[in-house]
Amino acid sequence: MISAVGARLRAFLAFWYDFVVGDDWRVALGVVATLAVTYAASRSSTAVWWIAPVAVVVLLGWSLVRATRRS
């Protein structure tokens, strides 16, 4: 049987999983990849401010196309 602390911890982790991943794990993975690429590129001396906005547009478009095909 799960203790009260264990149940609360499980509920807390389930909330964060649902909050971060939500309905589409592919978009969540794309966000993590975007952050990793942005971090890696920031280690050089080039401007990397544009990576995140481009990724948002691409991920949003990809998500919308997939959602409209399903319905």
N, C-alpha and C positions, 0 to 999 in steps of 0.2 A: 504494500500500500504506500502511496506517495504521501510524504509529510506535507504539512502546510507550507513550509518554506520551499520545498521542491515544486509544489503546485504553483506557487506564486512565481518562482523562477521560470518555470515552463511557460506560464501565461505571459510573462514579460518577454521572453525570447520569441514566442509566437507572435506577439504584437510587433516586435521589431522586424521579424521576417516578413510579415504581411505588409508592414509599412514600407520597407525597402524594396522587396520583390514585387509585391502587389499582384496584379493579374498576369504579368508577362515577365518571366525570368530572363528572357532574351534582352529586353530593354535594360534591366538591371545589370546584366553582364556587360552590355554596351556602355553603360555609365561608368562601371568599374574600369573597363578598358580605356575609356576616354580619360579618366583621371590618371591612369598609369602612363598613357602616352604623353599626356600633358606634363606630368612630373618628369618623365624621362627627357622630354624635349626641353624642359626648363633648365636642365643641367648644362645645356649649351648656351652660347651667347646670343641666340636668335630669339626674336619675339614670338611667343607662343599663345598670346591672348586669344587668338582666333580659333584655336582648336576646339574649345568647348562649345562656342556658338554654332560652329559647323556641325559638330557631333549632335547637338540638340536638334537641329533642322533635319539631319539625316535620320536619326532615331525616331523622331516624331513622324516623319513621312513614311518610314518603313512600318512603324506601328499602325498608322492609319490605313495603309494599303492592306496589311494583313487583316485588320479588323473589318474592313469593308468586303474583303473576299469571303470571310466567314459568314457574314449575314446576308 
